[in-house]
């Protein structure tokens, strides 16, 4: 199944390392194969993901704490 990301939001966050990061929130979209009119049609999969502007994955816990997967840096909205 073909998928793409749709930008939902972006914001700056302060890292536990003292740096400021740009965080982007995306919704995963999947191609809708039921519509065959020659145009691309997308529907939400109900899954969101967050990444740094540089592409690193940001994990968001249920309590709202964000952590950069590769470095372990914790983030807090600025």
Biopython code that builds the backbone (N, CA, C, O; Angstrom):
import numpy as np
from Bio.PDB.StructureBuilder import StructureBuilder

atoms = [
    (1, "UNK", "N", (0.840, -1.173, 0.000)),
    (1, "UNK", "CA", (0.000, 0.000, 0.000)),
    (1, "UNK", "C", (0.889, 1.242, 0.000)),
    (1, "UNK", "O", (1.847, 1.333, 0.767)),
    (2, "UNK", "N", (0.567, 2.170, -0.847)),
    (2, "UNK", "CA", (1.333, 3.400, -0.964)),
    (2, "UNK", "C", (0.978, 4.335, 0.194)),
    (2, "UNK", "O", (-0.193, 4.499, 0.536)),
    (3, "UNK", "N", (2.021, 4.955, 0.800)),
    (3, "UNK", "CA", (1.812, 5.841, 1.938)),
    (3, "UNK", "C", (2.570, 7.144, 1.741)),
    (3, "UNK", "O", (3.543, 7.211, 0.990)),
    (4, "UNK", "N", (2.101, 8.181, 2.433)),
    (4, "UNK", "CA", (2.815, 9.454, 2.453)),
    (4, "UNK", "C", (2.544, 10.129, 3.792)),
    (4, "UNK", "O", (1.645, 9.731, 4.532)),
    (5, "UNK", "N", (3.337, 11.159, 4.092)),
    (5, "UNK", "CA", (3.164, 11.919, 5.318)),
    (5, "UNK", "C", (2.568, 13.276, 4.986)),
    (5, "UNK", "O", (2.936, 13.907, 3.995)),
    (6, "UNK", "N", (1.636, 13.717, 5.834)),
    (6, "UNK", "CA", (1.038, 15.039, 5.687)),
    (6, "UNK", "C", (1.380, 15.847, 6.937)),
    (6, "UNK", "O", (1.098, 15.419, 8.056)),
    (7, "UNK", "N", (1.984, 17.006, 6.744)),
    (7, "UNK", "CA", (2.380, 17.852, 7.868)),
    (7, "UNK", "C", (1.150, 18.366, 8.597)),
    (7, "UNK", "O", (0.243, 18.929, 7.984)),
    (8, "UNK", "N", (1.125, 18.167, 9.921)),
    (8, "UNK", "CA", (0.026, 18.654, 10.748)),
    (8, "UNK", "C", (0.423, 19.893, 11.535)),
    (8, "UNK", "O", (-0.364, 20.830, 11.668)),
    (9, "UNK", "N", (1.642, 19.898, 12.056)),
    (9, "UNK", "CA", (2.106, 21.001, 12.872)),
    (9, "UNK", "C", (3.624, 21.003, 12.932)),
    (9, "UNK", "O", (4.278, 19.994, 12.669)),
    (10, "UNK", "N", (4.167, 22.159, 13.285)),
    (10, "UNK", "CA", (5.592, 22.241, 13.585)),
    (10, "UNK", "C", (5.755, 23.235, 14.727)),
    (10, "UNK", "O", (4.989, 24.190, 14.853)),
    (11, "UNK", "N", (6.757, 22.994, 15.549)),
    (11, "UNK", "CA", (6.985, 23.856, 16.705)),
    (11, "UNK", "C", (8.437, 23.720, 17.140)),
    (11, "UNK", "O", (9.131, 22.776, 16.760)),
    (12, "UNK", "N", (8.880, 24.675, 17.940)),
    (12, "UNK", "CA", (10.232, 24.617, 18.481)),
    (12, "UNK", "C", (10.182, 23.992, 19.869)),
    (12, "UNK", "O", (9.228, 24.186, 20.622)),
    (13, "UNK", "N", (11.220, 23.245, 20.187)),
    (13, "UNK", "CA", (11.320, 22.584, 21.484)),
    (13, "UNK", "C", (12.724, 22.769, 22.036)),
    (13, "UNK", "O", (13.704, 22.806, 21.292)),
    (14, "UNK", "N", (12.799, 22.882, 23.348)),
    (14, "UNK", "CA", (14.087, 22.982, 24.039)),
    (14, "UNK", "C", (14.546, 21.572, 24.396)),
    (14, "UNK", "O", (13.787, 20.786, 24.963)),
    (15, "UNK", "N", (15.794, 21.260, 24.058)),
    (15, "UNK", "CA", (16.341, 19.951, 24.355)),
    (15, "UNK", "C", (17.039, 19.924, 25.696)),
    (15, "UNK", "O", (17.488, 20.959, 26.190)),
    (16, "UNK", "N", (17.134, 18.742, 26.289)),
    (16, "UNK", "CA", (17.837, 18.584, 27.565)),
    (16, "UNK", "C", (19.327, 18.885, 27.413)),
    (16, "UNK", "O", (20.040, 19.002, 28.409)),
    (17, "UNK", "N", (19.799, 19.011, 26.171)),
    (17, "UNK", "CA", (21.192, 19.350, 25.896)),
    (17, "UNK", "C", (21.387, 20.857, 25.724)),
    (17, "UNK", "O", (22.488, 21.306, 25.408)),
    (18, "UNK", "N", (20.311, 21.649, 25.933)),
    (18, "UNK", "CA", (20.406, 23.096, 25.832)),
    (18, "UNK", "C", (20.162, 23.659, 24.440)),
    (18, "UNK", "O", (20.111, 24.877, 24.272)),
    (19, "UNK", "N", (20.012, 22.809, 23.453)),
    (19, "UNK", "CA", (19.775, 23.267, 22.079)),
    (19, "UNK", "C", (18.280, 23.422, 21.821)),
    (19, "UNK", "O", (17.449, 22.843, 22.523)),
    (20, "UNK", "N", (17.954, 24.217, 20.797)),
    (20, "UNK", "CA", (16.571, 24.377, 20.343)),
    (20, "UNK", "C", (16.396, 23.566, 19.070)),
    (20, "UNK", "O", (17.237, 23.613, 18.172)),
    (21, "UNK", "N", (15.304, 22.826, 18.999)),
    (21, "UNK", "CA", (15.025, 21.950, 17.863)),
    (21, "UNK", "C", (13.682, 22.319, 17.241)),
    (21, "UNK", "O", (12.774, 22.785, 17.929)),
    (22, "UNK", "N", (13.568, 22.106, 15.935)),
    (22, "UNK", "CA", (12.277, 22.231, 15.258)),
    (22, "UNK", "C", (11.693, 20.826, 15.143)),
    (22, "UNK", "O", (12.323, 19.924, 14.590)),
    (23, "UNK", "N", (10.490, 20.652, 15.666)),
    (23, "UNK", "CA", (9.804, 19.365, 15.649)),
    (23, "UNK", "C", (8.623, 19.470, 14.686)),
    (23, "UNK", "O", (7.885, 20.455, 14.709)),
    (24, "UNK", "N", (8.448, 18.461, 13.846)),
    (24, "UNK", "CA", (7.345, 18.417, 12.887)),
    (24, "UNK", "C", (6.465, 17.208, 13.184)),
    (24, "UNK", "O", (6.959, 16.092, 13.348)),
    (25, "UNK", "N", (5.157, 17.442, 13.251)),
    (25, "UNK", "CA", (4.194, 16.370, 13.456)),
    (25, "UNK", "C", (3.513, 16.032, 12.147)),
    (25, "UNK", "O", (3.058, 16.920, 11.425)),
    (26, "UNK", "N", (3.445, 14.753, 11.842)),
    (26, "UNK", "CA", (2.877, 14.292, 10.575)),
    (26, "UNK", "C", (1.776, 13.276, 10.822)),
    (26, "UNK", "O", (1.783, 12.559, 11.822)),
    (27, "UNK", "N", (0.831, 13.227, 9.893)),
    (27, "UNK", "CA", (-0.180, 12.182, 9.864)),
    (27, "UNK", "C", (0.159, 11.251, 8.711)),
    (27, "UNK", "O", (0.433, 11.707, 7.601)),
    (28, "UNK", "N", (0.141, 9.954, 8.968)),
    (28, "UNK", "CA", (0.400, 8.987, 7.897)),
    (28, "UNK", "C", (-0.872, 8.829, 7.070)),
    (28, "UNK", "O", (-1.957, 8.598, 7.603)),
    (29, "UNK", "N", (-0.711, 8.960, 5.754)),
    (29, "UNK", "CA", (-1.820, 8.836, 4.817)),
    (29, "UNK", "C", (-1.575, 7.625, 3.919)),
    (29, "UNK", "O", (-0.432, 7.315, 3.583)),
    (30, "UNK", "N", (-2.648, 6.949, 3.534)),
    (30, "UNK", "CA", (-2.553, 5.793, 2.640)),
    (30, "UNK", "C", (-3.391, 6.057, 1.393)),
    (30, "UNK", "O", (-4.449, 6.683, 1.457)),
    (31, "UNK", "N", (-2.899, 5.571, 0.270)),
    (31, "UNK", "CA", (-3.644, 5.717, -0.981)),
    (31, "UNK", "C", (-4.965, 4.963, -0.866)),
    (31, "UNK", "O", (-5.016, 3.856, -0.330)),
    (32, "UNK", "N", (-6.028, 5.573, -1.373)),
    (32, "UNK", "CA", (-7.352, 4.954, -1.357)),
    (32, "UNK", "C", (-7.563, 4.256, -2.698)),
    (32, "UNK", "O", (-7.814, 4.920, -3.704)),
    (33, "UNK", "N", (-7.467, 2.941, -2.725)),
    (33, "UNK", "CA", (-7.572, 2.212, -3.993)),
    (33, "UNK", "C", (-8.998, 2.093, -4.527)),
    (33, "UNK", "O", (-9.200, 1.611, -5.641)),
    (34, "UNK", "N", (-9.987, 2.526, -3.747)),
    (34, "UNK", "CA", (-11.373, 2.377, -4.196)),
    (34, "UNK", "C", (-11.776, 3.436, -5.213)),
    (34, "UNK", "O", (-12.768, 3.264, -5.922)),
    (35, "UNK", "N", (-11.020, 4.528, -5.296)),
    (35, "UNK", "CA", (-11.328, 5.591, -6.254)),
    (35, "UNK", "C", (-10.370, 5.493, -7.423)),
    (35, "UNK", "O", (-9.161, 5.642, -7.249)),
    (36, "UNK", "N", (-10.891, 5.248, -8.602)),
    (36, "UNK", "CA", (-10.081, 5.036, -9.800)),
    (36, "UNK", "C", (-10.398, 6.076, -10.870)),
    (36, "UNK", "O", (-10.801, 5.719, -11.977)),
    (37, "UNK", "N", (-10.219, 7.362, -10.552)),
    (37, "UNK", "CA", (-10.542, 8.402, -11.524)),
    (37, "UNK", "C", (-9.286, 9.072, -12.097)),
    (37, "UNK", "O", (-9.382, 10.129, -12.722)),
    (38, "UNK", "N", (-8.126, 8.473, -11.892)),
    (38, "UNK", "CA", (-6.881, 9.021, -12.425)),
    (38, "UNK", "C", (-6.223, 10.037, -11.520)),
    (38, "UNK", "O", (-5.107, 10.476, -11.800)),
    (39, "UNK", "N", (-6.881, 10.421, -10.447)),
    (39, "UNK", "CA", (-6.327, 11.365, -9.482)),
    (39, "UNK", "C", (-5.923, 10.618, -8.215)),
    (39, "UNK", "O", (-6.574, 9.645, -7.835)),
    (40, "UNK", "N", (-4.856, 11.066, -7.561)),
    (40, "UNK", "CA", (-4.485, 10.423, -6.293)),
    (40, "UNK", "C", (-5.466, 10.811, -5.187)),
    (40, "UNK", "O", (-5.802, 11.985, -5.037)),
    (41, "UNK", "N", (-5.916, 9.844, -4.430)),
    (41, "UNK", "CA", (-6.806, 10.067, -3.294)),
    (41, "UNK", "C", (-6.161, 9.431, -2.073)),
    (41, "UNK", "O", (-5.692, 8.294, -2.120)),
    (42, "UNK", "N", (-6.147, 10.180, -0.985)),
    (42, "UNK", "CA", (-5.477, 9.723, 0.234)),
    (42, "UNK", "C", (-6.453, 9.748, 1.399)),
    (42, "UNK", "O", (-7.346, 10.592, 1.469)),
    (43, "UNK", "N", (-6.261, 8.798, 2.314)),
    (43, "UNK", "CA", (-7.077, 8.761, 3.520)),
    (43, "UNK", "C", (-6.162, 8.568, 4.721)),
    (43, "UNK", "O", (-5.091, 7.971, 4.617)),
    (44, "UNK", "N", (-6.601, 9.078, 5.845)),
    (44, "UNK", "CA", (-5.814, 8.976, 7.070)),
    (44, "UNK", "C", (-5.741, 7.529, 7.543)),
    (44, "UNK", "O", (-6.711, 6.777, 7.451)),
    (45, "UNK", "N", (-4.562, 7.155, 8.054)),
    (45, "UNK", "CA", (-4.421, 5.829, 8.667)),
    (45, "UNK", "C", (-4.676, 5.901, 10.166)),
    (45, "UNK", "O", (-4.747, 4.875, 10.842)),
    (46, "UNK", "N", (-4.815, 7.136, 10.687)),
    (46, "UNK", "CA", (-5.020, 7.309, 12.125)),
    (46, "UNK", "C", (-3.726, 7.263, 12.922)),
    (46, "UNK", "O", (-3.752, 7.227, 14.152)),
    (47, "UNK", "N", (-2.591, 7.264, 12.223)),
    (47, "UNK", "CA", (-1.293, 7.191, 12.891)),
    (47, "UNK", "C", (-0.549, 8.514, 12.690)),
    (47, "UNK", "O", (-0.429, 9.010, 11.569)),
    (48, "UNK", "N", (-0.055, 9.068, 13.787)),
    (48, "UNK", "CA", (0.741, 10.293, 13.733)),
    (48, "UNK", "C", (2.177, 9.961, 14.109)),
    (48, "UNK", "O", (2.431, 9.006, 14.842)),
    (49, "UNK", "N", (3.111, 10.752, 13.603)),
    (49, "UNK", "CA", (4.508, 10.583, 13.983)),
    (49, "UNK", "C", (5.168, 11.950, 14.044)),
    (49, "UNK", "O", (4.755, 12.893, 13.369)),
    (50, "UNK", "N", (6.193, 12.032, 14.862)),
    (50, "UNK", "CA", (6.937, 13.275, 15.025)),
    (50, "UNK", "C", (8.389, 13.033, 14.653)),
    (50, "UNK", "O", (8.965, 11.983, 14.939)),
    (51, "UNK", "N", (8.965, 14.048, 14.001)),
    (51, "UNK", "CA", (10.368, 14.000, 13.588)),
    (51, "UNK", "C", (10.978, 15.379, 13.756)),
    (51, "UNK", "O", (10.287, 16.396, 13.696)),
    (52, "UNK", "N", (12.294, 15.393, 13.970)),
    (52, "UNK", "CA", (13.005, 16.658, 13.915)),
    (52, "UNK", "C", (13.045, 17.118, 12.471)),
    (52, "UNK", "O", (12.887, 16.304, 11.561)),
    (53, "UNK", "N", (13.253, 18.403, 12.243)),
    (53, "UNK", "CA", (13.350, 18.926, 10.880)),
    (53, "UNK", "C", (14.448, 18.200, 10.106)),
    (53, "UNK", "O", (14.367, 18.083, 8.883)),
    (54, "UNK", "N", (15.481, 17.706, 10.814)),
    (54, "UNK", "CA", (16.578, 16.977, 10.177)),
    (54, "UNK", "C", (16.209, 15.536, 9.851)),
    (54, "UNK", "O", (16.953, 14.855, 9.146)),
    (55, "UNK", "N", (15.062, 15.057, 10.356)),
    (55, "UNK", "CA", (14.595, 13.718, 10.029)),
    (55, "UNK", "C", (14.648, 12.708, 11.161)),
    (55, "UNK", "O", (14.050, 11.639, 11.041)),
    (56, "UNK", "N", (15.339, 13.004, 12.256)),
    (56, "UNK", "CA", (15.416, 12.059, 13.368)),
    (56, "UNK", "C", (14.032, 11.834, 13.983)),
    (56, "UNK", "O", (13.253, 12.776, 14.125)),
    (57, "UNK", "N", (13.730, 10.593, 14.345)),
    (57, "UNK", "CA", (12.437, 10.239, 14.920)),
    (57, "UNK", "C", (12.346, 10.753, 16.354)),
    (57, "UNK", "O", (13.283, 10.614, 17.139)),
    (58, "UNK", "N", (11.199, 11.351, 16.679)),
    (58, "UNK", "CA", (10.914, 11.812, 18.036)),
    (58, "UNK", "C", (9.810, 10.923, 18.594)),
    (58, "UNK", "O", (8.720, 10.836, 18.030)),
    (59, "UNK", "N", (10.109, 10.270, 19.705)),
    (59, "UNK", "CA", (9.115, 9.425, 20.356)),
    (59, "UNK", "C", (8.345, 10.269, 21.354)),
    (59, "UNK", "O", (8.937, 11.035, 22.114)),
    (60, "UNK", "N", (7.017, 10.131, 21.353)),
    (60, "UNK", "CA", (6.169, 10.878, 22.277)),
    (60, "UNK", "C", (5.484, 9.872, 23.190)),
    (60, "UNK", "O", (4.727, 9.015, 22.734)),
    (61, "UNK", "N", (5.763, 9.986, 24.498)),
    (61, "UNK", "CA", (5.138, 9.086, 25.459)),
    (61, "UNK", "C", (3.730, 9.551, 25.786)),
    (61, "UNK", "O", (3.354, 10.682, 25.476)),
    (62, "UNK", "N", (2.961, 8.687, 26.404)),
    (62, "UNK", "CA", (1.577, 9.021, 26.759)),
    (62, "UNK", "C", (1.494, 10.207, 27.711)),
    (62, "UNK", "O", (0.492, 10.922, 27.727)),
    (63, "UNK", "N", (2.544, 10.419, 28.507)),
    (63, "UNK", "CA", (2.540, 11.553, 29.437)),
    (63, "UNK", "C", (3.012, 12.842, 28.766)),
    (63, "UNK", "O", (3.136, 13.871, 29.430)),
    (64, "UNK", "N", (3.280, 12.798, 27.441)),
    (64, "UNK", "CA", (3.652, 13.977, 26.682)),
    (64, "UNK", "C", (5.143, 14.236, 26.575)),
    (64, "UNK", "O", (5.560, 15.151, 25.864)),
    (65, "UNK", "N", (5.949, 13.453, 27.262)),
    (65, "UNK", "CA", (7.398, 13.634, 27.186)),
    (65, "UNK", "C", (7.887, 13.192, 25.812)),
    (65, "UNK", "O", (7.531, 12.117, 25.329)),
    (66, "UNK", "N", (8.710, 14.038, 25.188)),
    (66, "UNK", "CA", (9.257, 13.737, 23.864)),
    (66, "UNK", "C", (10.742, 13.430, 24.004)),
    (66, "UNK", "O", (11.450, 14.065, 24.785)),
    (67, "UNK", "N", (11.207, 12.435, 23.227)),
    (67, "UNK", "CA", (12.613, 12.047, 23.259)),
    (67, "UNK", "C", (13.073, 11.723, 21.855)),
    (67, "UNK", "O", (12.383, 11.030, 21.107)),
    (68, "UNK", "N", (14.263, 12.239, 21.494)),
    (68, "UNK", "CA", (14.849, 11.934, 20.190)),
    (68, "UNK", "C", (15.392, 10.516, 20.264)),
    (68, "UNK", "O", (16.223, 10.210, 21.120)),
    (69, "UNK", "N", (14.927, 9.652, 19.375)),
    (69, "UNK", "CA", (15.253, 8.229, 19.441)),
    (69, "UNK", "C", (16.761, 7.960, 19.387)),
    (69, "UNK", "O", (17.273, 7.194, 20.203)),
    (70, "UNK", "N", (17.469, 8.568, 18.455)),
    (70, "UNK", "CA", (18.897, 8.244, 18.260)),
    (70, "UNK", "C", (19.799, 8.788, 19.347)),
    (70, "UNK", "O", (20.824, 8.178, 19.654)),
    (71, "UNK", "N", (19.445, 9.925, 19.942)),
    (71, "UNK", "CA", (20.354, 10.570, 20.894)),
    (71, "UNK", "C", (19.887, 10.485, 22.337)),
    (71, "UNK", "O", (20.698, 10.641, 23.250)),
    (72, "UNK", "N", (18.601, 10.242, 22.569)),
    (72, "UNK", "CA", (18.074, 10.201, 23.921)),
    (72, "UNK", "C", (17.777, 11.573, 24.509)),
    (72, "UNK", "O", (17.363, 11.672, 25.664)),
    (73, "UNK", "N", (17.983, 12.638, 23.728)),
    (73, "UNK", "CA", (17.714, 13.991, 24.200)),
    (73, "UNK", "C", (16.214, 14.147, 24.436)),
    (73, "UNK", "O", (15.408, 13.821, 23.565)),
    (74, "UNK", "N", (15.840, 14.644, 25.612)),
    (74, "UNK", "CA", (14.438, 14.905, 25.895)),
    (74, "UNK", "C", (14.092, 16.310, 25.443)),
    (74, "UNK", "O", (14.905, 17.228, 25.555)),
    (75, "UNK", "N", (12.871, 16.474, 24.928)),
    (75, "UNK", "CA", (12.420, 17.751, 24.383)),
    (75, "UNK", "C", (11.208, 18.256, 25.140)),
    (75, "UNK", "O", (10.381, 17.483, 25.625)),
    (76, "UNK", "N", (11.126, 19.583, 25.228)),
    (76, "UNK", "CA", (9.982, 20.241, 25.846)),
    (76, "UNK", "C", (9.586, 21.408, 24.945)),
    (76, "UNK", "O", (10.440, 22.192, 24.530)),
    (77, "UNK", "N", (8.290, 21.523, 24.644)),
    (77, "UNK", "CA", (7.828, 22.630, 23.785)),
    (77, "UNK", "C", (8.306, 23.953, 24.337)),
    (77, "UNK", "O", (8.242, 24.205, 25.540)),
    (78, "UNK", "N", (8.790, 24.804, 23.430)),
    (78, "UNK", "CA", (9.285, 26.130, 23.826)),
    (78, "UNK", "C", (8.125, 27.087, 24.034)),
    (78, "UNK", "O", (8.338, 28.251, 24.370)),
]
sb = StructureBuilder()
sb.init_structure("model")
sb.init_model(0)
sb.init_chain("A")
sb.init_seg("    ")
for serial, (resi, resn, name, xyz) in enumerate(atoms, 1):
    if name == "N":
        sb.init_residue(resn, " ", resi, " ")
    sb.init_atom(name, np.array(xyz, "f"), 0.0, 1.0, " ", f" {name:<3s}", serial, name[0])
structure = sb.get_structure()
